[in-house]
């Protein structure tokens, strides 16, 4: 069980002491990114650390994939994100003693991630082993407005005696990392992945240029410094193949401060020459120096002021959830805002978990939030998918299919999943991408995007479904041999989620092709093909068990043997690490929401009583061995009337990383689960759905929450929604009048005519059971392990007035 390392506050994440046992988790929590650059929240001096990490979106290395036996169509190369040149490092010596928190006496240590300003602040007081005390303050940012720039302001102040300070600001490539994998081929590929090409150090400027060996990507990093200290302060620079260093030396009396501002620029390319990339990072650095530290801070503040004005979610009644959803929104925008036709990885740029790959998480969990909060990011993410279409088309041909087969996991667009039942067979990724395209076009009315991007994506994904599926003798259309979202039920026939999402894909492709005949014609689409798509969609098979009165997750699923939950202990989860996949595949046990997800995304297909029965049946089988499940179960639990259960699932999704519920936050944050906390609130408790061009709401709050307020953007309007236990208010903040639905009643909202309606309490149903030991709930905090330096350190009390994380309400 994790302890609570962070104080609960509405607009920041505060760590009031340094805890060794959650050091790597804190590095993920305090990571800064803009979608292009990612800096883990490592300590400025680099050590101690859990996992050093500096990342550039898309920069990876290739390695052979392991197979006991070769097979046709198996991907040959894996892709793994690499740790690029570290520009965060600022080492300090105090009278020849390294500023290292493992030695001497740590008097105090606090880090604060300010969600409103986008800045990470650190304040530390430390006494060296020989008794010299200093205060160190640093503030770090990764710029949202200057894509290539990250920066640090670093200050040192003696507390008691005059000291000599030696500060070393470095660029370091090929840092020694913890062993990343049990596969020696992966480890070999990631050991010193950057080959030196150029190094330079002049004045206060540093630069390193490297290239990866197998993927052939060129990476450049440059730094410049502004040094402010006594007149006697001296500086020097040096550089080598993997290290460039600025050294600052000064004698400093108490009350005086040494301040160094470090600006770092990054760039990478698979095609640009060394001189071109060198000039690119130098130019970015010159621009940042012209802006200055305060200018960068002001720009960051201006961007986030606008973001929070339009994207903030207010939650009254649960301080933990309020903090967690803002933490989630901040990290989601960090992962996407300057990705600019690159992937949004499952861990963002906060760690190397999942090898830095992007999955279907992006389109189904992350892009819905961004579509309503920052739609430009969505267009860029989908243009990245379009840019990878050549690889997806080639993959489809390799599989004997038409159209495009998008990869299950990837960095550059090529499939790199080595486990084909959950990779190659998980073709629902095609329909997930199509769903994101449909949602974006419908909510933004972006005709140019529809013409230039959506047509091609929808056509090529639809072609795959038509070539993969078949009509039976009765005319029913089937899609066989696929894996749905539930990876414990692989290679199934007629997975309901896959079939319903493919149905939507086929219809949308036909409609879009007819709206843009010229673009469709260039792709070879004709009337016969669109008619075939429509026919397949109309006759799509949706398995149903009439005896049980429920939809089947896939054909025949309900006749499988039930998993022996009674004999499965709490230490046996996640199941895929303790039982053979073959055993899981033939039993009724579900890793994550599958048919329940279909009821959320294609809810119009199901009757309300069917949703309640389906939810109850599959709730008893779902073990949530995936971080993607809780938010979906929250949505449907709220819809069918299980508000307390929905609230508990919200807590699990929202606190996934702040409480490290999956025990892998040290490898990076769960960006989809963070986005899922927004989904649980907005789609769950506000009941928001978008159907046939209209936003519909069916609000209902659990007793633990007294108020929920948020804004959504659709068709150049901004709608403000505020919900209490008795009423829902709708106010148009921007744009022309808008028609919405409230519990089946259509309302017209204008800027002068807000509307308020009563909230209808749902019928209370008997709460369904979960597998033994798998009911959602928040962990009770345990006592933290405080830092104990060599000379000893007593525990610090928390500041008065700040709450710490509490156990769940009984």
N, C-alpha and C positions, 0 to 999 in steps of 0.2 A: 504494500500500500504506500502510495506516495505521501509525502508531507506537503504542507502548504508553504511554498517558498515565497509567495508573492502576496503583498497586501492588496486587499480589495478596495479599489478606488474607481470612480466612474470614468476617468479620462487618462489613466496611465496604468502601467504595470511597474510596480516598485518592488525591488529586492533590497531588504534592509540589512542583510548580512550575506557573506559569501558562504555558500553551502557546497562542500566538495561533492556530496552525493547527487546533486542535481546540476553540476557544472555544465555538462553537455546539454542538458535540457534547457538551461538558461541561455546557452549560446544560440539555440534555435529560437527561443522566445524573444530574445533581444536582437535577432537578425534584422538587418536593414537591406532593402532591395528596391529597385525600380523596374524590375522585369528584364533589365539588361545586365546590370551588375548586382551581385549578391554578396554581402559581407555577413558572415556569421558573427554573433555577438561575443567573439573571443576577447579576452582581456587585452588591453592595448599593448602590453609588453610581450604578448604571445604565449606566455606560460605562467601558471599551469593551464592546460586546456583539456577539453574532452575530445573535440574534433575540429582542428583548424579548417577553415573554409573560406575561400574567395572564389566566386563563380562568375562566369560569363555565359549568358543564355545561349545555348547551342554549341558551346565548346566542349568537345568530348574526345575520347580516344576509342579506337576499335580494338577488339580482342576476339579470339576464336571462341565460339560457343561450344560447350561440352555436350557430347552425345555418346552414349554407350554404343549405339548402333546408328549408322547413317540412315537417312530417310529422304525420299523425294520431297522437295518443298520446304525442308527445314532451313531457317535462316542460318547463314554461315558465320556472320559476325555479330557480336554484341556491341553495344554502345554504352559507355559509362562516362558520366560527367567527371571532369577532372578539376582538381584544385589549381587554379591559375595563380599568377603572381600575386603574392600577398602584399598589399599596400597599407595594411592596418598597423604594421609593426612600429612601435616607438619604445625602444628599450631605454632604461634609465639606470645610471649608477649614482649612488649617493656616497661621496667620500670612498670610492672604490668598492662599495658594497652594491651588488645587483639589487635593484628594486624587484624583489621576488617574494610574493606573499606567503610562500612556504617557509620563509625564514624570518627572523626578527619577531616583531609583535605587531599584529594587525589591530589597530585601535578602532577603526570603523570602516565600513565599506557599504556603499549604496549605489545601486544603478536604477535608473528610471527611464522607461520608454514612454515618452510623451506622445500620445496618440493624436493630439491636436496639432502639434508642431512637426511631427515626424523626426524628432531628435532623440538620440540616446545619450543620456547624461550619466556620468560616473563621478563619484566623489569618494576619495579614499584617504585615510590617515594611517601612517605606518611608521614604526620605529625600527631602525636597522639593528642588526645584532650588536653593534657597538654603541647604540644609544642615540643616533641622530634621527630626528623625527621630521617628516615632511607631509604636506598635504598635496595630493594630486587630483586635479580636476580634468576631465575630458568631456567633450561633446562631439558626437559623430553624426554624420548624415550621408545618405546616398540620394543624390538629387533627382527629384521628379521632373524638373524643368530643364536641366542640362544632362542629357542622357548618359554621357560618358564620364560623369564626374561623381566622385565621392570625396569626403573631406573630414578632417579631424582638427579640433582646436584642443590643444594640450597645454596645461599649466602646472607648474611646480612651485611650491612655496615652502621654505623652511619654517618649522614651528618654534624651535628653541635656539639653535646655534647656527652660526654661519657654516655653510657646507659648500663643497665643490660638487657641481653637477656635471655629469657627462650624459648627454642625451643622444641616442642613435636612432634616427628615422630611416627606415629601410624599405626597399623593394626586395622581396625574396621569392625566388622560383624554386620549384621542386622541394618544397618542405617535406620533412619526414612526417608521415601520417600513420595512424593506427592501421593495422592490417585490414583492408577493406573487404576481403572475401576469402572463403575457404578454398576457392578455385585458384590454383597457382597461376593459371593463365591470365586471369583478371588482375591478380596482384602484380604480375610481371608487367602488364600493360600500364599500370598506374604508378609504378615505381619510377620516379624521375621521368614523367611523360613529356616534358618540354625540352627540346633541343635548343641550345643557345644559338642565336644569330647575330645579336648586336647588344652591346652595353655601353652606357655613356654616363658621365657625371661631370657637370660644370656648374660653377657658382653654387646655387641652391637647388639645381635641377638634377633629377635622376631619370634614367630610362633603361628598360630592358625589353628586348624583342626575342621571342622564342617561336618555335614551330613544333607541332605534334608530329610524331613519327609516322603513325599509320593513317590517321585521318587527314593529315596534311593541312592543318589549320594554323595560321599565323596569329600570334597573340602579342600585343604590345601593351606595356604599362609605363606610365611616366608620372613623376611627382615633382612638385615645386613647393617651396616653403617660405613662410614669412616669419622671421625670428625677431622677437622683442624681448630684450633683456638688458642687463647693465652694459655700459659702454665697453667694458673689458671682454664681453662675450666674443668667443672665437668660433668660427665654423670651418669645416673642411669636408670634402667629398671624395669618394672613391667608388670604383665599380669593378665587378668581375662578371663571369659568365652567368651566375645565378644570384648575385647579390649586388645591389647598389645602395650606398649608404651616405647619409649626411650626418656628420658628428658636430654637436654643439657643446662647447665647454664654457662654463662660467662659474665664478664664485658668487654665492648668493647669501645675503644676510636675511634674518627674519624680517618679515614685512615687505620684502621684495619678491617679485614673481618673474619666472622665466615662462614665456608664452611662445609656443610654436604652432602656427597654423599650417597644416599639411593638406595640399590639394593633390588628388590622384586622378589620372585619366586612364581609361581603358579602351581598347579597340581590338577587334579580331576580324579575320576574313579568310575565306578559302580561296580567293582569287586575287586579292590586291597584293602588289609588290611590297617588299620591305620598305623602300623609301616612301611609298604612298601611305602605308600604315604608320610609319614613324611620324610623318608629317601630320597625319590625322590626330594622333594623341597629343602631339605638341600644340596643335591648333586648339584642341579642346581645352588643354591646360591654360593656354593664353586667354581664352575666353573666360574661364573660371577665375583666373587671377584678376582680370579686368572687373568681373562682378564683385569679387572679394568675399570674405567669409560672411560678413553681415548681409551682403546681397544674396548669397545662396540661402542663408537662413530665412530672409524675408520672402524669397521666391517660394521656398518650401511651405512657409506659413500661408502664403496667398493661395497656393494650389489646394492645401488641405482645408482652408476656410471655405472655399467653394465646394470641395468634395463633401465636407460634413454638413454644409447647409442643405445639400440635396440628398445625401445618403444616410444620415444618422438615423439610428433606431433607438427610441427611448423606451425603457422598460422600468416600470415602477413595481416595487414589491419584492424584487430579488436583486440585491446588489451584485452578486456574483455573475448572474446572467447579463446584467447591464454592462459590466466591465468586459465580459467574455465576447459579447456580440460586437462591441466596438473594437476590441482586439482583433476579432475575426475580420471585420470590414477593413481595418487598416492593413492586415497582412494580405488580404485578397487584392486590394488595389496595389499594394507593393509588388505582388507577383505579376501583375498584368499591365500596369500603366504605360511602361515604355518597352514592352516586349516587342512590339512592332514587327509583326509577321514572323514571330518566333513562337514556339510552343509555350504553354503555361504548364510547367511540370507539376506532378502530383505533390511534391514537396516545395514547390516554388523554387526559389534560390536560397533556401534556408538550410540546406544540408544535402548530403549525397545519398539519402535514402531512395530506394527503388531505382538506384543507378542514375537518378536525374531524369527518369523517363516521364513522358506525358502519356496518359491513358484516356479512357472515356470519361474520367472524372471531370475533365475540363468542360466538355459540352453539356453534361447533364447536371452538374452541381455548381460549377463556378460561373459559367456564362449566364445562367438565369439571373443571378444577383447583378452581374455587370450590365446585363441588358436593361435592367430597370434603374441602375445607379450610374453607370459610366459606359454607355453603349459604344463609344469609339473603340474601346478595348476589345469588344466582341467582334467588330468588323475586322480588326487586325488579326485576331486569333483565327478567324475563319479564312481569312486570306492566306494565312500560313498553311492551313489544310489544302487550299487550292494550289498553293505553290508546290506541295508535295504530291500532287496528282500523278505526275509521271511515274513515281515509285509505286503508287497505289495501283495504277493501271498495269504496271509490269507484274505486280504481285498477283493481281486477279488472273492475268494470263497464265502465270505459273500454276495457279490453282485450278485452271481449266474453266474459268468463269469470265464473264463479260463485265464491262464497266471498270470499277475501281474497288480494290479491297484495301481499306485503310488499316494501318498496323495497330495491333493491340497495345504494344508499348514501343516507344521510339523517342529519339531526340531529333534526328534529321529527316524523318519521313520513311525510313526503311524499317521493316519489321525486325525486331530483335528479341522477340519472345521465343525462348527455346522449349517451352512446354506447350505443345500444340493443342491439347484439349481445352486449355484456358486461354490460348493465344489465337492460333489460326481459326479455331472453331468459334471464337467469340465475335462473330461477324456483326453482332448488333452495334458495334462501333460505327458502322456505316450509317445506320438509322439514327444513332445518337447525334452524329454530326449534322445529318439532315434536319433533325428536330431543332437543333440550335439555329440553323439557317432559317427555318420557317419562323421560329419565334422572333428572331432579330428583325426579319423583313416585316413581319406583321406588326411589331410594336414600334418600329421606327419609320416605316413607310419609305425606306431608303431604296428608291427605284434604281439608282445607279449601281448600288451594290447588287441588287437582284439581277440586273442585266449582266453585269460584268463578272460576278462571282457565284451567286446563288444558282443560276441556271446550270452552270457546268457541274457544280457539286451535286445538285439534286439529280441531274440526268445520270451521272456516272454511278452514283449510289443506287439509284433505281434499277439500272441495268444489271447490277450484281444480283439484286433480289430476284429479278425475273429469270435470270439464268440459273440461279441456285435452286429456286423453287420449282414445283410441278403441279399440274392438275391431275386429280384422280379420275376414275371413271364416272364419278357423279358430278364432276366439275369443280370440286373443292380444291383450293390452292393450298399446298403444304410446303413448309420449309423444314427440312429434316437435317439431322446431324449437326446441330449447332449447340453452343453453350450460351446460356443467358447470363444475366448478372450474377446468379447464384452459381459460383464456381465449384460447389459440391454436387452439382447435377450436370455433368458434362456430356456432350455429344447426344443431346436429346432431340426428339422429333417434336415439331410444332411447339416450341417454347412460346408461351402466350405473350410475354413481353416482346420478344423478337418479332413475332408475327404482327402484333399491333403497331409497333414502331415502323416496321417495314411497310405496312398498309398505309400509314400516314405519309411515308417517304414516297411511295409509288403515286399516290394521288397528288401530292404537292409537285412532284416532277412533271406530271402531265399538265397540271394547271399552269405552272410557271413556263413550261415550253410553249403553251398556247398564248400566253401573254407576251412572250418574246420570241416570235417565230424566227426572226433572223438569226439570233444567237443559237437557237435550237437547231436550225438548219445547218449551221457550221459544224455542229456536233453530230450530224447525220440523223437527227430525230425526224421521224415522219408521223403521219396520222395513224398508221398501222401500229407503230410502236407505242404511242401514247394510249391508244385504245386497248392494247394488250396490258399495259400497266394498270389501267382502270379496271379491267376485267379481273386481274389478279387480286387487286385490292378489294373488290366487291366480294370475291369468293374466298377470301382469306379464312383459314381454319382457326377457330378459337376453342380449344378443348374445354369441355364442361362435364362435370360428373353430376348427373341428375339425381343419383341416389343420395349423395351428400349435399347437393344443392350448392356446390361451389365450382368455381373455375379451377382447372388444373394448371399448375405451373408449367407443365408440358404434358404431352400425350402420355397417359399411363402412369403419371407420377404418383397418383393416390393409391395405386395398387402395389407400390413398392413397400417393402418391410419398413416398419417404423424403427428409427434409431433407438438404441437402448440408452436412453438418457439417464435412467436410474443408476446404471453402472458406470457412468461417465463422471469422473471426479472434477473438481474445480481446477486441478492442475493439468487436466487433459485438454484444456483449451489454449490456443486455437487448435481445432481438431486436425488440421492438415499437417501439424507438426508431430502428431502422436498416433495417427491412424493412416493406413494406406488409402490413397485416393480411390482405388477400386472398391473399397468397402464403403466409402462415402457416397460414391456414384450410384450405388444400387439401393440406397436407403433413403427414407424420408427424413432428411436433415438439411437445413438451409443455412448457408454461410451468411447471406445478406439479403435484404429485401429484393425480391424479384417480381413476383406477381403483384405484390403490394406497391412496388414502384410503377408498374403498369397502371394500377388504379389511380395513381397520382397524375402521371403524364397523359394517360388516355382515359381520364375519368368519365368522359361522356359515353363510353361504351358500356359501362356497368350501371345497374340499378342500385339505389342506395342500400336496399336490404341485402343485395349481393355483396356489396362492399363490406358490410358488417360481418356477414358469414365468412367471406373470404379472409378477412383480417383475423378473425378469431381462430380459424383453422391454421393459417400459416404462422400466426404468432407463437403457437405451441411448438413449432418446428424450427424457428429461426434463432440461431445461437449468436449472431452478430460477431463473427470472427473477422469482420471488416469494419473500418471506421466509416464506411459509406452508408451504413444501414440505419443508424439511430434517427437521423433527421427525417428519413422517409417514413419510418414507422411513427414518428411524431406527427407527421402531416395526416396520415390516414387515421391514426388513433384519435386525433382531434376531430376529424371530419365525422367519424361514426359515433363520437360521444364519450370517448374514454379520455377525459381531459387531464386527470391526474397522471395517467400513464404517458400521455403526450408530453406533459410537463417534465416527467422524469427522462424521457428520451431527448427532449431539448437540452436538459442539463448534461447528458452524456455527450451529445454532439458539440455543445458550446465549450465544455471544459476538457475536451479531448487532449489538448496540448498543455493547458495551464495546470492540469492535474496528471498529465502523462498516462492517460488511461490505457493506451495500447502498449505502453512500455517501449515505444520506439520514437518518441519525440526527440531524443538526442540525435537521431539521424536527420531531423528536419520536421517541420510542421506538417499537419494534414490539411492542406489548403481546401480540399473538397469538404471535409467535415466542418471547417471553419465557415465556409460558405453555407453549409447545411444548417448552421444555427440560424442564419437569416431566413432560409427556406422554412425551417420549423416554426419560426415566429410569424412570417408573412403569409406563407401558404397554409400553415397549420392553424394558428390561433386567429389570424385575420381571415383565413379561408379564401385567400385570393386565388382566382383562376382567370385565365384569359381564353375566351371562347368566341369565335366568329367576330373578331374585332372589338369585343367589349370586355372590360375588366369587371369581374364579378367578385363579390365579397360575401362571406358567411361567417361573421366574427363570433367568437366565443372564447372567453378567457378562463383559464384554470383559477381556482380560488387563491393560489399563491401569487398571482399577478393582479394588480389593481388597475394598470393602465399600460397600453401599448400604442406607440405613435411612430409613424414613419412616412416617408415620401416615396413615390414611384413615378417613373417617367414613361410616357407612352404617347406616340404620335405628336411630338413637340408640345406636350402638356406635362405639367408637374402637379400631381395630385397628392394632397396631404391627408393622411388617414389617422384618426385618433379613436381609440377604442377603450372603453371602460367596461365594467361588468354589467352595465345597464344600457349603454348607448354607444353608437358609432357615429362619428362626425366625418364628413368628407368636404374638403376645401380645395378649390382649384387655385394653386399658387401661381401658375404660369400657363399661358396659352388660351386657345379658344374653348368655348363650352364643350363639355365632355359628358357622354352618356355612360353610366356605370350600372351595375346590378348590385342590389343589397338584398340578400335572402330571397331572391326571385323577383323582387320589385325593381323596375327600371327607374333610374333617377337621372335627371339632367343637372349637371353641376357647372356653374359659371363662377367667375371671380367675384361676382356680386351676390351670388345665391348659393352659399354652402348648404349642405343638407345634413340633417341629423335624424337617425332612426334608432328605434329600440333594438337591443341585442336579444335574440331569441336563444334561450337555453336549450341545448340539445337533450333529447331523451336519454336518460341514464341507463346504460346497458350493463349487464354483469361483465366485469372486467375479465378478459381472457388471460389464461395462464401462459407463462413462458417456460421454456425448458428449465429444469431445476438448476438454481444457481445463476440463471441468466437474466433475472429481472434487472432493469436498469436502475441505477442509483448512484449517488455521489459518494466518493470515499470520504471517510472521516480522516482529518489530517493527523499525522503522527508527529512526534517531536523532531524538529530538524537537527541534522548533524552540523554543528557550528564548526567553523574553521578553528583549528588548534595549532597555532604556530609553535615554533620550537621553544620559545620562552613562555608559552601559555597564553590563553585568551579566555576570558570569562564570557559567558553568554550575554548578548545584548537584549535588553527589553525592547519591544516594539513601541513606536511612537504613540503617544496617547491619541485617541480619537480615530485610529485607523483599524478597521475590522480585518480579521484574518479569515481564511476560508473556514466555513462551518460545515458540520455534517448535514445530511439531508433532513428535512423536516420529517418527523415521525407521523 
